[in-house]
Amino acid sequence: MAFLMAIGLAFATTKNATVESALIAGWIHESGICKPVTVNCENTGSNLCTYSPESIQVFQDSTCKRVMYRL
């Protein structure tokens, strides 16, 4: 019985981790224009989201004015 519970909890944990790390569309300001990118960020928070490898700040839309935050 304990073995079956452990398997069930393992799947539940994996599912939650997948939801929290979903990739979404973001925008970066590069070479004078706003370009779309895929990031693991959200629209609210306290730590700014950056796009690697140059750690460019990520924005919520194509105006590149509203910043995104790390999960």
mmCIF file of the N, C-alpha and C atoms, coordinates in Angstrom:
data_MODEL
# 
_entry.id   MODEL 
# 
loop_
_atom_site.group_PDB 
_atom_site.id 
_atom_site.type_symbol 
_atom_site.label_atom_id 
_atom_site.label_alt_id 
_atom_site.label_comp_id 
_atom_site.label_asym_id 
_atom_site.label_entity_id 
_atom_site.label_seq_id 
_atom_site.pdbx_PDB_ins_code 
_atom_site.Cartn_x 
_atom_site.Cartn_y 
_atom_site.Cartn_z 
_atom_site.occupancy 
_atom_site.B_iso_or_equiv 
_atom_site.pdbx_formal_charge 
_atom_site.auth_seq_id 
_atom_site.auth_comp_id 
_atom_site.auth_asym_id 
_atom_site.auth_atom_id 
_atom_site.pdbx_PDB_model_num 
ATOM 1   N N  . MET A 1 1  ? 0.828  -1.196 0.000   1.00 0.00 ? 1  MET A N  1 
ATOM 2   C CA . MET A 1 1  ? 0.000  0.000  0.000   1.00 0.00 ? 1  MET A CA 1 
ATOM 3   C C  . MET A 1 1  ? 0.876  1.264  0.000   1.00 0.00 ? 1  MET A C  1 
ATOM 4   N N  . ALA A 1 2  ? 1.906  1.284  0.827   1.00 0.00 ? 2  ALA A N  1 
ATOM 5   C CA . ALA A 1 2  ? 2.794  2.444  0.883   1.00 0.00 ? 2  ALA A CA 1 
ATOM 6   C C  . ALA A 1 2  ? 3.489  2.662  -0.459  1.00 0.00 ? 2  ALA A C  1 
ATOM 7   N N  . PHE A 1 3  ? 3.797  1.564  -1.132  1.00 0.00 ? 3  PHE A N  1 
ATOM 8   C CA . PHE A 1 3  ? 4.436  1.648  -2.447  1.00 0.00 ? 3  PHE A CA 1 
ATOM 9   C C  . PHE A 1 3  ? 3.529  2.348  -3.452  1.00 0.00 ? 3  PHE A C  1 
ATOM 10  N N  . LEU A 1 4  ? 2.255  2.009  -3.456  1.00 0.00 ? 4  LEU A N  1 
ATOM 11  C CA . LEU A 1 4  ? 1.298  2.638  -4.367  1.00 0.00 ? 4  LEU A CA 1 
ATOM 12  C C  . LEU A 1 4  ? 1.133  4.121  -4.059  1.00 0.00 ? 4  LEU A C  1 
ATOM 13  N N  . MET A 1 5  ? 1.132  4.468  -2.774  1.00 0.00 ? 5  MET A N  1 
ATOM 14  C CA . MET A 1 5  ? 1.044  5.889  -2.399  1.00 0.00 ? 5  MET A CA 1 
ATOM 15  C C  . MET A 1 5  ? 2.262  6.657  -2.906  1.00 0.00 ? 5  MET A C  1 
ATOM 16  N N  . ALA A 1 6  ? 3.429  6.059  -2.778  1.00 0.00 ? 6  ALA A N  1 
ATOM 17  C CA . ALA A 1 6  ? 4.659  6.706  -3.219  1.00 0.00 ? 6  ALA A CA 1 
ATOM 18  C C  . ALA A 1 6  ? 4.623  6.971  -4.720  1.00 0.00 ? 6  ALA A C  1 
ATOM 19  N N  . ILE A 1 7  ? 4.124  6.021  -5.485  1.00 0.00 ? 7  ILE A N  1 
ATOM 20  C CA . ILE A 1 7  ? 4.021  6.197  -6.941  1.00 0.00 ? 7  ILE A CA 1 
ATOM 21  C C  . ILE A 1 7  ? 3.044  7.324  -7.260  1.00 0.00 ? 7  ILE A C  1 
ATOM 22  N N  . GLY A 1 8  ? 1.898  7.340  -6.598  1.00 0.00 ? 8  GLY A N  1 
ATOM 23  C CA . GLY A 1 8  ? 0.904  8.396  -6.821  1.00 0.00 ? 8  GLY A CA 1 
ATOM 24  C C  . GLY A 1 8  ? 1.449  9.772  -6.486  1.00 0.00 ? 8  GLY A C  1 
ATOM 25  N N  . LEU A 1 9  ? 2.158  9.882  -5.377  1.00 0.00 ? 9  LEU A N  1 
ATOM 26  C CA . LEU A 1 9  ? 2.737  11.176 -4.990  1.00 0.00 ? 9  LEU A CA 1 
ATOM 27  C C  . LEU A 1 9  ? 3.827  11.615 -5.965  1.00 0.00 ? 9  LEU A C  1 
ATOM 28  N N  . ALA A 1 10 ? 4.564  10.675 -6.492  1.00 0.00 ? 10 ALA A N  1 
ATOM 29  C CA . ALA A 1 10 ? 5.617  11.006 -7.458  1.00 0.00 ? 10 ALA A CA 1 
ATOM 30  C C  . ALA A 1 10 ? 5.009  11.620 -8.711  1.00 0.00 ? 10 ALA A C  1 
ATOM 31  N N  . PHE A 1 11 ? 3.919  11.053 -9.201  1.00 0.00 ? 11 PHE A N  1 
ATOM 32  C CA . PHE A 1 11 ? 3.260  11.606 -10.377 1.00 0.00 ? 11 PHE A CA 1 
ATOM 33  C C  . PHE A 1 11 ? 2.654  12.964 -10.078 1.00 0.00 ? 11 PHE A C  1 
ATOM 34  N N  . ALA A 1 12 ? 2.086  13.149 -8.910  1.00 0.00 ? 12 ALA A N  1 
ATOM 35  C CA . ALA A 1 12 ? 1.489  14.433 -8.535  1.00 0.00 ? 12 ALA A CA 1 
ATOM 36  C C  . ALA A 1 12 ? 2.563  15.509 -8.473  1.00 0.00 ? 12 ALA A C  1 
ATOM 37  N N  . THR A 1 13 ? 3.720  15.182 -7.930  1.00 0.00 ? 13 THR A N  1 
ATOM 38  C CA . THR A 1 13 ? 4.814  16.144 -7.838  1.00 0.00 ? 13 THR A CA 1 
ATOM 39  C C  . THR A 1 13 ? 5.321  16.508 -9.230  1.00 0.00 ? 13 THR A C  1 
ATOM 40  N N  . THR A 1 14 ? 5.470  15.541 -10.102 1.00 0.00 ? 14 THR A N  1 
ATOM 41  C CA . THR A 1 14 ? 5.952  15.798 -11.450 1.00 0.00 ? 14 THR A CA 1 
ATOM 42  C C  . THR A 1 14 ? 4.984  16.702 -12.210 1.00 0.00 ? 14 THR A C  1 
ATOM 43  N N  . LYS A 1 15 ? 3.696  16.465 -12.082 1.00 0.00 ? 15 LYS A N  1 
ATOM 44  C CA . LYS A 1 15 ? 2.708  17.272 -12.788 1.00 0.00 ? 15 LYS A CA 1 
ATOM 45  C C  . LYS A 1 15 ? 2.782  18.728 -12.343 1.00 0.00 ? 15 LYS A C  1 
ATOM 46  N N  . ASN A 1 16 ? 2.886  18.988 -11.036 1.00 0.00 ? 16 ASN A N  1 
ATOM 47  C CA . ASN A 1 16 ? 2.962  20.359 -10.538 1.00 0.00 ? 16 ASN A CA 1 
ATOM 48  C C  . ASN A 1 16 ? 4.222  21.061 -11.023 1.00 0.00 ? 16 ASN A C  1 
ATOM 49  N N  . ALA A 1 17 ? 5.336  20.361 -11.051 1.00 0.00 ? 17 ALA A N  1 
ATOM 50  C CA . ALA A 1 17 ? 6.583  20.966 -11.515 1.00 0.00 ? 17 ALA A CA 1 
ATOM 51  C C  . ALA A 1 17 ? 6.465  21.383 -12.973 1.00 0.00 ? 17 ALA A C  1 
ATOM 52  N N  . THR A 1 18 ? 5.771  20.590 -13.778 1.00 0.00 ? 18 THR A N  1 
ATOM 53  C CA . THR A 1 18 ? 5.609  20.908 -15.188 1.00 0.00 ? 18 THR A CA 1 
ATOM 54  C C  . THR A 1 18 ? 4.780  22.177 -15.366 1.00 0.00 ? 18 THR A C  1 
ATOM 55  N N  . VAL A 1 19 ? 3.715  22.322 -14.606 1.00 0.00 ? 19 VAL A N  1 
ATOM 56  C CA . VAL A 1 19 ? 2.851  23.494 -14.711 1.00 0.00 ? 19 VAL A CA 1 
ATOM 57  C C  . VAL A 1 19 ? 3.612  24.751 -14.322 1.00 0.00 ? 19 VAL A C  1 
ATOM 58  N N  . GLU A 1 20 ? 4.427  24.691 -13.274 1.00 0.00 ? 20 GLU A N  1 
ATOM 59  C CA . GLU A 1 20 ? 5.153  25.861 -12.800 1.00 0.00 ? 20 GLU A CA 1 
ATOM 60  C C  . GLU A 1 20 ? 6.237  26.306 -13.779 1.00 0.00 ? 20 GLU A C  1 
ATOM 61  N N  . SER A 1 21 ? 6.737  25.411 -14.609 1.00 0.00 ? 21 SER A N  1 
ATOM 62  C CA . SER A 1 21 ? 7.832  25.763 -15.497 1.00 0.00 ? 21 SER A CA 1 
ATOM 63  C C  . SER A 1 21 ? 7.396  25.853 -16.959 1.00 0.00 ? 21 SER A C  1 
ATOM 64  N N  . ALA A 1 22 ? 6.155  26.232 -17.198 1.00 0.00 ? 22 ALA A N  1 
ATOM 65  C CA . ALA A 1 22 ? 5.652  26.354 -18.563 1.00 0.00 ? 22 ALA A CA 1 
ATOM 66  C C  . ALA A 1 22 ? 6.298  27.541 -19.272 1.00 0.00 ? 22 ALA A C  1 
ATOM 67  N N  . LEU A 1 23 ? 6.660  27.356 -20.513 1.00 0.00 ? 23 LEU A N  1 
ATOM 68  C CA . LEU A 1 23 ? 7.258  28.428 -21.306 1.00 0.00 ? 23 LEU A CA 1 
ATOM 69  C C  . LEU A 1 23 ? 6.160  29.299 -21.904 1.00 0.00 ? 23 LEU A C  1 
ATOM 70  N N  . ILE A 1 24 ? 6.392  30.614 -21.908 1.00 0.00 ? 24 ILE A N  1 
ATOM 71  C CA . ILE A 1 24 ? 5.435  31.561 -22.477 1.00 0.00 ? 24 ILE A CA 1 
ATOM 72  C C  . ILE A 1 24 ? 6.158  32.543 -23.383 1.00 0.00 ? 24 ILE A C  1 
ATOM 73  N N  . ALA A 1 25 ? 5.387  33.296 -24.143 1.00 0.00 ? 25 ALA A N  1 
ATOM 74  C CA . ALA A 1 25 ? 5.967  34.295 -25.051 1.00 0.00 ? 25 ALA A CA 1 
ATOM 75  C C  . ALA A 1 25 ? 6.368  35.537 -24.278 1.00 0.00 ? 25 ALA A C  1 
ATOM 76  N N  . GLY A 1 26 ? 7.524  36.061 -24.607 1.00 0.00 ? 26 GLY A N  1 
ATOM 77  C CA . GLY A 1 26 ? 8.010  37.323 -24.065 1.00 0.00 ? 26 GLY A CA 1 
ATOM 78  C C  . GLY A 1 26 ? 8.653  38.105 -25.203 1.00 0.00 ? 26 GLY A C  1 
ATOM 79  N N  . TRP A 1 27 ? 9.127  39.303 -24.894 1.00 0.00 ? 27 TRP A N  1 
ATOM 80  C CA . TRP A 1 27 ? 9.740  40.155 -25.917 1.00 0.00 ? 27 TRP A CA 1 
ATOM 81  C C  . TRP A 1 27 ? 11.024 40.759 -25.367 1.00 0.00 ? 27 TRP A C  1 
ATOM 82  N N  . ILE A 1 28 ? 12.032 40.886 -26.224 1.00 0.00 ? 28 ILE A N  1 
ATOM 83  C CA . ILE A 1 28 ? 13.286 41.548 -25.835 1.00 0.00 ? 28 ILE A CA 1 
ATOM 84  C C  . ILE A 1 28 ? 13.564 42.704 -26.792 1.00 0.00 ? 28 ILE A C  1 
ATOM 85  N N  . HIS A 1 29 ? 14.196 43.736 -26.265 1.00 0.00 ? 29 HIS A N  1 
ATOM 86  C CA . HIS A 1 29 ? 14.580 44.890 -27.082 1.00 0.00 ? 29 HIS A CA 1 
ATOM 87  C C  . HIS A 1 29 ? 16.002 44.642 -27.553 1.00 0.00 ? 29 HIS A C  1 
ATOM 88  N N  . GLU A 1 30 ? 16.152 44.429 -28.856 1.00 0.00 ? 30 GLU A N  1 
ATOM 89  C CA . GLU A 1 30 ? 17.460 44.083 -29.406 1.00 0.00 ? 30 GLU A CA 1 
ATOM 90  C C  . GLU A 1 30 ? 17.634 44.741 -30.769 1.00 0.00 ? 30 GLU A C  1 
ATOM 91  N N  . SER A 1 31 ? 18.760 45.381 -30.973 1.00 0.00 ? 31 SER A N  1 
ATOM 92  C CA . SER A 1 31 ? 19.084 46.047 -32.242 1.00 0.00 ? 31 SER A CA 1 
ATOM 93  C C  . SER A 1 31 ? 18.014 47.063 -32.641 1.00 0.00 ? 31 SER A C  1 
ATOM 94  N N  . GLY A 1 32 ? 17.460 47.757 -31.646 1.00 0.00 ? 32 GLY A N  1 
ATOM 95  C CA . GLY A 1 32 ? 16.498 48.823 -31.914 1.00 0.00 ? 32 GLY A CA 1 
ATOM 96  C C  . GLY A 1 32 ? 15.071 48.381 -32.145 1.00 0.00 ? 32 GLY A C  1 
ATOM 97  N N  . ILE A 1 33 ? 14.796 47.074 -32.071 1.00 0.00 ? 33 ILE A N  1 
ATOM 98  C CA . ILE A 1 33 ? 13.415 46.606 -32.246 1.00 0.00 ? 33 ILE A CA 1 
ATOM 99  C C  . ILE A 1 33 ? 13.056 45.592 -31.162 1.00 0.00 ? 33 ILE A C  1 
ATOM 100 N N  . CYS A 1 34 ? 11.759 45.366 -30.979 1.00 0.00 ? 34 CYS A N  1 
ATOM 101 C CA . CYS A 1 34 ? 11.249 44.394 -30.016 1.00 0.00 ? 34 CYS A CA 1 
ATOM 102 C C  . CYS A 1 34 ? 11.087 43.049 -30.729 1.00 0.00 ? 34 CYS A C  1 
ATOM 103 N N  . LYS A 1 35 ? 11.763 42.009 -30.225 1.00 0.00 ? 35 LYS A N  1 
ATOM 104 C CA . LYS A 1 35 ? 11.722 40.694 -30.861 1.00 0.00 ? 35 LYS A CA 1 
ATOM 105 C C  . LYS A 1 35 ? 11.079 39.675 -29.925 1.00 0.00 ? 35 LYS A C  1 
ATOM 106 N N  . PRO A 1 36 ? 10.258 38.755 -30.466 1.00 0.00 ? 36 PRO A N  1 
ATOM 107 C CA . PRO A 1 36 ? 9.635  37.731 -29.623 1.00 0.00 ? 36 PRO A CA 1 
ATOM 108 C C  . PRO A 1 36 ? 10.628 36.647 -29.217 1.00 0.00 ? 36 PRO A C  1 
ATOM 109 N N  . VAL A 1 37 ? 10.469 36.157 -27.977 1.00 0.00 ? 37 VAL A N  1 
ATOM 110 C CA . VAL A 1 37 ? 11.285 35.053 -27.448 1.00 0.00 ? 37 VAL A CA 1 
ATOM 111 C C  . VAL A 1 37 ? 10.378 34.159 -26.601 1.00 0.00 ? 37 VAL A C  1 
ATOM 112 N N  . THR A 1 38 ? 10.837 32.970 -26.297 1.00 0.00 ? 38 THR A N  1 
ATOM 113 C CA . THR A 1 38 ? 10.123 32.066 -25.404 1.00 0.00 ? 38 THR A CA 1 
ATOM 114 C C  . THR A 1 38 ? 10.876 32.007 -24.083 1.00 0.00 ? 38 THR A C  1 
ATOM 115 N N  . VAL A 1 39 ? 10.159 32.256 -22.973 1.00 0.00 ? 39 VAL A N  1 
ATOM 116 C CA . VAL A 1 39 ? 10.800 32.337 -21.661 1.00 0.00 ? 39 VAL A CA 1 
ATOM 117 C C  . VAL A 1 39 ? 9.987  31.598 -20.600 1.00 0.00 ? 39 VAL A C  1 
ATOM 118 N N  . ASN A 1 40 ? 10.612 31.378 -19.468 1.00 0.00 ? 40 ASN A N  1 
ATOM 119 C CA . ASN A 1 40 ? 9.965  30.776 -18.312 1.00 0.00 ? 40 ASN A CA 1 
ATOM 120 C C  . ASN A 1 40 ? 9.771  31.873 -17.266 1.00 0.00 ? 40 ASN A C  1 
ATOM 121 N N  . CYS A 1 41 ? 8.816  32.774 -17.503 1.00 0.00 ? 41 CYS A N  1 
ATOM 122 C CA . CYS A 1 41 ? 8.602  33.936 -16.662 1.00 0.00 ? 41 CYS A CA 1 
ATOM 123 C C  . CYS A 1 41 ? 7.110  34.172 -16.462 1.00 0.00 ? 41 CYS A C  1 
ATOM 124 N N  . GLU A 1 42 ? 6.767  35.236 -15.732 1.00 0.00 ? 42 GLU A N  1 
ATOM 125 C CA . GLU A 1 42 ? 5.374  35.611 -15.518 1.00 0.00 ? 42 GLU A CA 1 
ATOM 126 C C  . GLU A 1 42 ? 5.245  37.130 -15.489 1.00 0.00 ? 42 GLU A C  1 
ATOM 127 N N  . ASN A 1 43 ? 4.003  37.622 -15.437 1.00 0.00 ? 43 ASN A N  1 
ATOM 128 C CA . ASN A 1 43 ? 3.760  39.062 -15.523 1.00 0.00 ? 43 ASN A CA 1 
ATOM 129 C C  . ASN A 1 43 ? 3.823  39.793 -14.190 1.00 0.00 ? 43 ASN A C  1 
ATOM 130 N N  . THR A 1 44 ? 3.908  39.086 -13.075 1.00 0.00 ? 44 THR A N  1 
ATOM 131 C CA . THR A 1 44 ? 4.013  39.717 -11.763 1.00 0.00 ? 44 THR A CA 1 
ATOM 132 C C  . THR A 1 44 ? 5.156  39.096 -10.991 1.00 0.00 ? 44 THR A C  1 
ATOM 133 N N  . GLY A 1 45 ? 5.679  39.818 -10.024 1.00 0.00 ? 45 GLY A N  1 
ATOM 134 C CA . GLY A 1 45 ? 6.758  39.301 -9.197  1.00 0.00 ? 45 GLY A CA 1 
ATOM 135 C C  . GLY A 1 45 ? 7.690  40.401 -8.753  1.00 0.00 ? 45 GLY A C  1 
ATOM 136 N N  . SER A 1 46 ? 8.878  40.006 -8.301  1.00 0.00 ? 46 SER A N  1 
ATOM 137 C CA . SER A 1 46 ? 9.835  40.995 -7.826  1.00 0.00 ? 46 SER A CA 1 
ATOM 138 C C  . SER A 1 46 ? 11.210 40.877 -8.483  1.00 0.00 ? 46 SER A C  1 
ATOM 139 N N  . ASN A 1 47 ? 11.536 39.710 -9.039  1.00 0.00 ? 47 ASN A N  1 
ATOM 140 C CA . ASN A 1 47 ? 12.829 39.514 -9.703  1.00 0.00 ? 47 ASN A CA 1 
ATOM 141 C C  . ASN A 1 47 ? 12.643 39.588 -11.213 1.00 0.00 ? 47 ASN A C  1 
ATOM 142 N N  . LEU A 1 48 ? 13.317 40.525 -11.843 1.00 0.00 ? 48 LEU A N  1 
ATOM 143 C CA . LEU A 1 48 ? 13.171 40.728 -13.283 1.00 0.00 ? 48 LEU A CA 1 
ATOM 144 C C  . LEU A 1 48 ? 13.593 39.499 -14.080 1.00 0.00 ? 48 LEU A C  1 
ATOM 145 N N  . CYS A 1 49 ? 12.843 39.226 -15.124 1.00 0.00 ? 49 CYS A N  1 
ATOM 146 C CA . CYS A 1 49 ? 13.134 38.116 -16.028 1.00 0.00 ? 49 CYS A CA 1 
ATOM 147 C C  . CYS A 1 49 ? 14.169 38.578 -17.049 1.00 0.00 ? 49 CYS A C  1 
ATOM 148 N N  . THR A 1 50 ? 15.144 37.724 -17.330 1.00 0.00 ? 50 THR A N  1 
ATOM 149 C CA . THR A 1 50 ? 16.148 38.031 -18.345 1.00 0.00 ? 50 THR A CA 1 
ATOM 150 C C  . THR A 1 50 ? 16.251 36.873 -19.328 1.00 0.00 ? 50 THR A C  1 
ATOM 151 N N  . TYR A 1 51 ? 16.715 37.187 -20.518 1.00 0.00 ? 51 TYR A N  1 
ATOM 152 C CA . TYR A 1 51 ? 16.879 36.221 -21.594 1.00 0.00 ? 51 TYR A CA 1 
ATOM 153 C C  . TYR A 1 51 ? 18.366 35.992 -21.811 1.00 0.00 ? 51 TYR A C  1 
ATOM 154 N N  . SER A 1 52 ? 18.812 34.760 -21.733 1.00 0.00 ? 52 SER A N  1 
ATOM 155 C CA . SER A 1 52 ? 20.231 34.436 -21.861 1.00 0.00 ? 52 SER A CA 1 
ATOM 156 C C  . SER A 1 52 ? 20.616 34.309 -23.322 1.00 0.00 ? 52 SER A C  1 
ATOM 157 N N  . PRO A 1 53 ? 21.861 34.343 -23.696 1.00 0.00 ? 53 PRO A N  1 
ATOM 158 C CA . PRO A 1 53 ? 23.046 34.348 -22.851 1.00 0.00 ? 53 PRO A CA 1 
ATOM 159 C C  . PRO A 1 53 ? 23.500 35.739 -22.421 1.00 0.00 ? 53 PRO A C  1 
ATOM 160 N N  . GLU A 1 54 ? 22.938 36.788 -22.982 1.00 0.00 ? 54 GLU A N  1 
ATOM 161 C CA . GLU A 1 54 ? 23.385 38.148 -22.640 1.00 0.00 ? 54 GLU A CA 1 
ATOM 162 C C  . GLU A 1 54 ? 22.621 38.761 -21.474 1.00 0.00 ? 54 GLU A C  1 
ATOM 163 N N  . SER A 1 55 ? 21.684 38.032 -20.860 1.00 0.00 ? 55 SER A N  1 
ATOM 164 C CA . SER A 1 55 ? 20.844 38.520 -19.762 1.00 0.00 ? 55 SER A CA 1 
ATOM 165 C C  . SER A 1 55 ? 20.083 39.785 -20.154 1.00 0.00 ? 55 SER A C  1 
ATOM 166 N N  . ILE A 1 56 ? 19.413 39.731 -21.301 1.00 0.00 ? 56 ILE A N  1 
ATOM 167 C CA . ILE A 1 56 ? 18.613 40.855 -21.793 1.00 0.00 ? 56 ILE A CA 1 
ATOM 168 C C  . ILE A 1 56 ? 17.268 40.852 -21.071 1.00 0.00 ? 56 ILE A C  1 
ATOM 169 N N  . GLN A 1 57 ? 16.803 42.025 -20.639 1.00 0.00 ? 57 GLN A N  1 
ATOM 170 C CA . GLN A 1 57 ? 15.529 42.139 -19.937 1.00 0.00 ? 57 GLN A CA 1 
ATOM 171 C C  . GLN A 1 57 ? 14.365 41.734 -20.841 1.00 0.00 ? 57 GLN A C  1 
ATOM 172 N N  . VAL A 1 58 ? 13.387 41.002 -20.273 1.00 0.00 ? 58 VAL A N  1 
ATOM 173 C CA . VAL A 1 58 ? 12.240 40.502 -21.027 1.00 0.00 ? 58 VAL A CA 1 
ATOM 174 C C  . VAL A 1 58 ? 11.000 41.328 -20.702 1.00 0.00 ? 58 VAL A C  1 
ATOM 175 N N  . PHE A 1 59 ? 10.187 41.583 -21.745 1.00 0.00 ? 59 PHE A N  1 
ATOM 176 C CA . PHE A 1 59 ? 8.975  42.384 -21.602 1.00 0.00 ? 59 PHE A CA 1 
ATOM 177 C C  . PHE A 1 59 ? 7.742  41.560 -21.934 1.00 0.00 ? 59 PHE A C  1 
ATOM 178 N N  . GLN A 1 60 ? 6.552  42.076 -21.536 1.00 0.00 ? 60 GLN A N  1 
ATOM 179 C CA . GLN A 1 60 ? 5.293  41.349 -21.692 1.00 0.00 ? 60 GLN A CA 1 
ATOM 180 C C  . GLN A 1 60 ? 4.685  41.434 -23.086 1.00 0.00 ? 60 GLN A C  1 
ATOM 181 N N  . ASP A 1 61 ? 4.997  42.476 -23.852 1.00 0.00 ? 61 ASP A N  1 
ATOM 182 C CA . ASP A 1 61 ? 4.365  42.626 -25.166 1.00 0.00 ? 61 ASP A CA 1 
ATOM 183 C C  . ASP A 1 61 ? 5.294  43.321 -26.151 1.00 0.00 ? 61 ASP A C  1 
ATOM 184 N N  . SER A 1 62 ? 4.827  43.501 -27.357 1.00 0.00 ? 62 SER A N  1 
ATOM 185 C CA . SER A 1 62 ? 5.675  44.025 -28.439 1.00 0.00 ? 62 SER A CA 1 
ATOM 186 C C  . SER A 1 62 ? 6.021  45.502 -28.319 1.00 0.00 ? 62 SER A C  1 
ATOM 187 N N  . THR A 1 63 ? 5.511  46.183 -27.293 1.00 0.00 ? 63 THR A N  1 
ATOM 188 C CA . THR A 1 63 ? 5.917  47.579 -27.070 1.00 0.00 ? 63 THR A CA 1 
ATOM 189 C C  . THR A 1 63 ? 7.206  47.654 -26.264 1.00 0.00 ? 63 THR A C  1 
ATOM 190 N N  . CYS A 1 64 ? 7.590  46.537 -25.657 1.00 0.00 ? 64 CYS A N  1 
ATOM 191 C CA . CYS A 1 64 ? 8.781  46.447 -24.790 1.00 0.00 ? 64 CYS A CA 1 
ATOM 192 C C  . CYS A 1 64 ? 8.751  47.512 -23.685 1.00 0.00 ? 64 CYS A C  1 
ATOM 193 N N  . LYS A 1 65 ? 7.601  47.693 -23.052 1.00 0.00 ? 65 LYS A N  1 
ATOM 194 C CA . LYS A 1 65 ? 7.478  48.668 -21.966 1.00 0.00 ? 65 LYS A CA 1 
ATOM 195 C C  . LYS A 1 65 ? 7.134  48.025 -20.625 1.00 0.00 ? 65 LYS A C  1 
ATOM 196 N N  . ARG A 1 66 ? 6.366  46.932 -20.624 1.00 0.00 ? 66 ARG A N  1 
ATOM 197 C CA . ARG A 1 66 ? 5.976  46.278 -19.363 1.00 0.00 ? 66 ARG A CA 1 
ATOM 198 C C  . ARG A 1 66 ? 6.868  45.070 -19.131 1.00 0.00 ? 66 ARG A C  1 
ATOM 199 N N  . VAL A 1 67 ? 7.642  45.102 -18.047 1.00 0.00 ? 67 VAL A N  1 
ATOM 200 C CA . VAL A 1 67 ? 8.626  44.047 -17.780 1.00 0.00 ? 67 VAL A CA 1 
ATOM 201 C C  . VAL A 1 67 ? 7.974  42.753 -17.315 1.00 0.00 ? 67 VAL A C  1 
ATOM 202 N N  . MET A 1 68 ? 8.711  41.656 -17.458 1.00 0.00 ? 68 MET A N  1 
ATOM 203 C CA . MET A 1 68 ? 8.288  40.342 -16.959 1.00 0.00 ? 68 MET A CA 1 
ATOM 204 C C  . MET A 1 68 ? 9.189  39.972 -15.772 1.00 0.00 ? 68 MET A C  1 
ATOM 205 N N  . TYR A 1 69 ? 8.723  38.993 -14.995 1.00 0.00 ? 69 TYR A N  1 
ATOM 206 C CA . TYR A 1 69 ? 9.423  38.587 -13.779 1.00 0.00 ? 69 TYR A CA 1 
ATOM 207 C C  . TYR A 1 69 ? 9.689  37.091 -13.777 1.00 0.00 ? 69 TYR A C  1 
ATOM 208 N N  . ARG A 1 70 ? 10.768 36.695 -13.082 1.00 0.00 ? 70 ARG A N  1 
ATOM 209 C CA . ARG A 1 70 ? 11.109 35.272 -12.948 1.00 0.00 ? 70 ARG A CA 1 
ATOM 210 C C  . ARG A 1 70 ? 10.077 34.565 -12.092 1.00 0.00 ? 70 ARG A C  1 
ATOM 211 N N  . LEU A 1 71 ? 9.868  33.296 -12.385 1.00 0.00 ? 71 LEU A N  1 
ATOM 212 C CA . LEU A 1 71 ? 8.965  32.472 -11.568 1.00 0.00 ? 71 LEU A CA 1 
ATOM 213 C C  . LEU A 1 71 ? 9.571  32.198 -10.217 1.00 0.00 ? 71 LEU A C  1 
# 
